[in-house]
């Protein structure tokens, strides 16, 4: 029988993997809707919900 500490590791890894897949899907959707050949760094940050401290504070 696995100890309680190790029993939660696979679930956490699964959650991380699912989150990564979801983020990749969001990027694919954004890329397919983009007019240009590539997404700008700002657009990628927007899709992935990555913000600088200044922008996060401004948007609150």
Order of alpha helices (4+ residues) and beta strands (2+ residues): alpha-alpha-alpha-alpha
